[in-house]
Amino acid sequence: MFQVNDNFQKLPGSYLFSTIAKKVSAYQQENPDKNLIRLGIGDVTQPLAPAIIKALHAAVDEMGAAETFHGYAPDLGYEFLRSAIAKNDYESRGCDISADEIFVSDGAKCDSSNIQELFSADCKIAVCDPVYPVYVDSNVMAGRTGVYDAKTEMWSNVIYMPCTMENGFVPEFPKETPDVIYLCLPNNPTGTTITKSQLQEWVDYANKNGAIIIYDAAYEAYISEDDVAHSIYECEGAKTCAIEIRSFSKNAGFTGVRLGFTVVPKDLKRQDVSLHGMWARRHGTKFNGAPYIIQRAGEAVYSEEGKAQLKEQVAYYMKNASVIKSGLQEAGYTVFGGVNAPYIWLKTPDQMNSWEFFDYLLANANVVGTPGSGFGPSGEGYFRLTAFGSYENTVAALERIKKM
Amino acid sequence: MFQVNDNFQKLPGSYLFSTIAKKVSAYQQENPDKNLIRLGIGDVTQPLAPAIIKALHAAVDEMGAAETFHGYAPDLGYEFLRSAIAKNDYESRGCDISADEIFVSDGAKCDSSNIQELFSADCKIAVCDPVYPVYVDSNVMAGRTGVYDAKTEMWSNVIYMPCTMENGFVPEFPKETPDVIYLCLPNNPTGTTITKSQLQEWVDYANKNGAIIIYDAAYEAYISEDDVAHSIYECEGAKTCAIEIRSFSKNAGFTGVRLGFTVVPKDLKRQDVSLHGMWARRHGTKFNGAPYIIQRAGEAVYSEEGKAQLKEQVAYYMKNASVIKSGLQEAGYTVFGGVNAPYIWLKTPDQMNSWEFFDYLLANANVVGTPGSGFGPSGEGYFRLTAFGSYENTVAALERIKKM
């Protein structure tokens, strides 16, 4: 008799963004005349850059002729894309990562949820709190997280590392040593990050304790300060303890295009087993490559034309971040992030909890944001706004908030 | 201290097609003057149909303008594609499957390896033997298959259902009742299939025993005989026991485009848990949708223009199948498949084993095929040729084989 994987039933309630969508839809139905501005979800709004559109059209044409048609892609990604990544994202920053340590995928969400398949069943994970929900949820489904306490909103077998204004949003080494440490830097949702020397301490800690760091660098393109690492491999010793996950979603607007990659260094081994070999086997068995035309679009991200156009796109969003940050400060809010990331994290005023502020902002400014508590218990009392809207909408939203 | 998932280490040797590639490359190096014809891998060679190219270009243009740009797709797929699938693949065949029971993905390989995440850890699986290796390998990685015996090439905790010329390639109900039954029909690698009434017996068996059928219908477009079901939902009662996986790879040449879907009926429940709900949660947590432009290409598969062009493409490959089948028969081989599938399965002559015949064919006809033993122990003594080459190459290959 077939039995289901009952770990799925342990997952509490619905996904954060579904709850928000329902609330917004109910409000809109009751107030059809109100013009809502959405600064909630981390989805981009600017169209793909011309260099990328050009590459996509060219690749589509190739697929239409027998001589240039491409069938199954290499499991690990086309050489042209892996080389462009190695050169532009790693070599240029002095990181010794070769093309064959890079695994191209259909996006960082898949990679960051699939990577736990390499861990033994009893590995204990540590996450920053608040955090992108996928790290914990994918481990819940695999049965690694213990029991959920609805009151504290915490799992019994997960190590939480609070990141709050009290510690400057810098995670501290936990009391109990974890087997796996998830770090997303610059951070989603807080928009904050840590310095390269602080990151070096985490690398040293992992190497000393035999832990593995899953380093999510999805927001790397938004870093503006010099003492922040763009890749964990800028730190000495990272190749023996860290896997890095990257996305094209935020630096190139690929949220609907789907492309990402994961770096698993060949030096990363445990119990004499190569994690590079394991991930290659996982890719070969369970994945069939990202689409050829999409990989050509990824290559265009690294062309001179593409780089120039995307620099402008990132600047556009960071101008929004600056509008949000300074607007909120003018309105008297305590604000974090927005300097090395497209997210602004604010302390809710007047002791409101995150969801109370969500309702307050929706009703009084008709602006949709994301309650901090949706990212973990230490997010309670905070709220996230994103810089991914249009400039006009962002300015209008802040005018409304200032008048509130 | 981090420990790896040691189930990965249980996987024997390298992937079948890597071994073939190495052997072929070695032969080519020693014989640089020989012109090899590859009828081994199930990869298509015809370019994408004009209707699909047109849809891709149009969707790329949409992505280049702010007003028509598409960010994150709905996790479960765009409504326009799900509706087209429901109407054309199910309604048209009298199957009561609604659009919201269809989950769009980036390909059937991913779905058929990820689907096991819904099973409890102690579920026992049954597979046809020989079979597409992904079903077993994905369960090995999840720790469900027991111990591998290198001599018999079998896993201690997998139920094998031999499909050989002795039973007409029709799997028999196993002695031990499985929890999950994988059926790929028309079958890869044998190219054979079963009648709709034989499939109905499997549906009845699963419902009676509380088992679940994972039905891989990737080759459905190649069915030419009337008494063969295109979908398992043509059988009565299938909605309470079966999940169906479909691909655009073989009917529309999408091996390098990446699109597929899985049907999980809402009636499919176990222990009061909806498998539809579980798969939706899995998609929402671990997947971010197939690319917008690729889903538009999928929609074009169902346009009148697309359907006409793809009917010709399938006919092209089936003409190759017929060339292979009749050519082999003329040369005195015992041959199966090739009528409802693009694969031809032949009995190796003169008591040769599968790999001996591989070497013999490579050396004497310079034709590359796939050893049947690579698909499971009951594939020993058989050999697979595919119809996915060009017509000219296929004819040339058979001329060489006839002269052998």
Contacts between the chains, C-beta under 8 A, distances in Angstrom:
chain1	res1	chain2	res2	distance
A	1	B	179	6.7
A	1	B	209	7.4
A	1	B	210	3.9
A	1	B	211	7.7
A	2	B	119	7.2
A	2	B	123	6.4
A	2	B	179	4.5
A	2	B	180	6.3
A	2	B	210	5.8
A	2	B	211	5.8
A	2	B	212	4.6
A	2	B	270	5.5
A	3	B	119	7.5
A	3	B	120	3.9
A	3	B	122	7.3
A	3	B	123	6.4
A	3	B	179	7.1
A	3	B	270	6.8
A	3	B	271	6.8
A	4	B	118	6.1
A	4	B	119	7.2
A	4	B	120	6.2
A	4	B	270	5.3
A	4	B	271	6.1
A	4	B	273	5.0
A	4	B	275	7.0
A	4	B	278	6.6
A	5	B	117	6.3
A	5	B	118	5.7
A	5	B	119	6.0
A	5	B	120	5.4
A	5	B	121	7.4
A	5	B	278	7.6
A	6	B	120	6.8
A	6	B	271	8.0
A	6	B	273	7.9
A	8	B	118	7.5
A	8	B	273	7.7
A	8	B	278	5.0
A	8	B	281	6.1
A	8	B	282	7.7
A	9	B	273	6.5
A	11	B	281	6.6
A	15	B	284	5.6
A	15	B	285	7.5
A	18	B	284	8.0
A	41	B	72	7.4
A	43	B	71	4.0
A	43	B	72	5.0
A	44	B	71	5.6
A	45	B	66	7.1
A	45	B	69	7.1
A	45	B	71	7.0
A	46	B	66	6.7
A	46	B	69	7.4
A	47	B	63	6.4
A	47	B	64	5.2
A	47	B	65	5.4
A	47	B	66	5.0
A	47	B	69	4.4
A	48	B	63	4.8
A	48	B	64	5.5
A	48	B	69	7.2
A	50	B	64	7.1
A	53	B	60	6.1
A	53	B	61	7.5
A	53	B	63	6.8
A	53	B	64	4.1
A	56	B	60	4.4
A	56	B	63	7.5
A	56	B	293	7.3
A	57	B	57	6.3
A	57	B	60	5.6
A	60	B	53	6.1
A	60	B	56	4.4
A	60	B	57	5.6
A	60	B	60	6.4
A	61	B	53	7.5
A	63	B	47	6.4
A	63	B	48	4.8
A	63	B	53	6.9
A	63	B	56	7.5
A	63	B	256	7.1
A	63	B	257	7.3
A	64	B	47	5.2
A	64	B	48	5.5
A	64	B	50	7.1
A	64	B	53	4.1
A	65	B	47	5.4
A	66	B	45	7.0
A	66	B	46	6.7
A	66	B	47	5.0
A	66	B	390	7.8
A	69	B	45	7.1
A	69	B	46	7.4
A	69	B	47	4.4
A	69	B	48	7.2
A	69	B	253	7.9
A	69	B	256	7.6
A	70	B	256	4.3
A	71	B	43	4.0
A	71	B	44	5.6
A	71	B	45	7.0
A	71	B	253	7.9
A	71	B	255	4.3
A	71	B	256	4.9
A	72	B	41	7.5
A	72	B	43	4.9
A	72	B	255	4.8
A	72	B	256	6.2
A	73	B	256	5.8
A	106	B	106	5.4
A	106	B	258	7.5
A	106	B	288	7.8
A	107	B	288	5.1
A	109	B	286	7.1
A	109	B	287	7.0
A	109	B	288	4.5
A	110	B	286	6.3
A	110	B	287	6.1
A	110	B	288	7.0
A	113	B	285	6.3
A	113	B	286	3.9
A	114	B	286	6.9
A	117	B	5	6.3
A	117	B	141	6.6
A	118	B	4	6.2
A	118	B	5	5.7
A	118	B	8	7.5
A	119	B	2	7.2
A	119	B	3	7.5
A	119	B	4	7.2
A	119	B	5	6.0
A	120	B	3	3.9
A	120	B	4	6.2
A	120	B	5	5.5
A	120	B	6	6.8
A	121	B	5	7.4
A	121	B	143	7.8
A	122	B	3	7.3
A	123	B	2	6.3
A	123	B	3	6.3
A	133	B	285	8.0
A	134	B	285	6.3
A	134	B	286	7.4
A	137	B	285	4.8
A	138	B	285	6.3
A	138	B	286	6.1
A	141	B	117	6.6
A	141	B	282	7.2
A	141	B	285	7.0
A	141	B	286	7.9
A	143	B	121	7.8
A	179	B	1	6.7
A	179	B	2	4.5
A	179	B	3	7.1
A	180	B	2	6.3
A	209	B	1	7.4
A	210	B	1	3.9
A	210	B	2	5.8
A	211	B	1	7.7
A	211	B	2	5.8
A	212	B	2	4.6
A	253	B	69	8.0
A	253	B	71	7.9
A	255	B	71	4.3
A	255	B	72	4.8
A	255	B	288	7.7
A	256	B	63	7.1
A	256	B	69	7.6
A	256	B	70	4.3
A	256	B	71	4.9
A	256	B	72	6.1
A	256	B	73	5.8
A	256	B	289	7.6
A	256	B	291	6.6
A	256	B	292	4.5
A	257	B	63	7.3
A	257	B	291	5.5
A	257	B	292	7.5
A	257	B	293	7.6
A	258	B	106	7.6
A	258	B	288	6.5
A	258	B	289	7.1
A	258	B	290	7.1
A	258	B	291	4.8
A	270	B	2	5.5
A	270	B	3	6.8
A	270	B	4	5.3
A	271	B	3	6.8
A	271	B	4	6.1
A	271	B	6	8.0
A	273	B	4	5.0
A	273	B	6	7.9
A	273	B	8	7.7
A	273	B	9	6.5
A	275	B	4	7.0
A	278	B	4	6.6
A	278	B	5	7.6
A	278	B	8	5.0
A	281	B	8	6.1
A	281	B	11	6.6
A	282	B	8	7.7
A	282	B	141	7.2
A	284	B	15	5.6
A	285	B	15	7.5
A	285	B	113	6.3
A	285	B	133	8.0
A	285	B	134	6.3
A	285	B	137	4.8
A	285	B	138	6.3
A	285	B	141	7.0
A	286	B	109	7.1
A	286	B	110	6.3
A	286	B	113	3.9
A	286	B	114	6.9
A	286	B	134	7.4
A	286	B	138	6.1
A	286	B	141	7.9
A	287	B	109	7.0
A	287	B	110	6.1
A	288	B	106	7.8
A	288	B	107	5.1
A	288	B	109	4.5
A	288	B	110	6.9
A	288	B	255	7.7
A	288	B	258	6.4
A	289	B	256	7.6
A	289	B	258	7.1
A	290	B	258	7.1
A	291	B	256	6.6
A	291	B	257	5.5
A	291	B	258	4.8
A	291	B	291	6.7
A	291	B	294	6.1
A	292	B	256	4.5
A	292	B	257	7.6
A	293	B	56	7.3
A	293	B	257	7.6
A	293	B	293	7.6
A	294	B	291	6.1
A	294	B	294	7.9
A	390	B	66	7.8
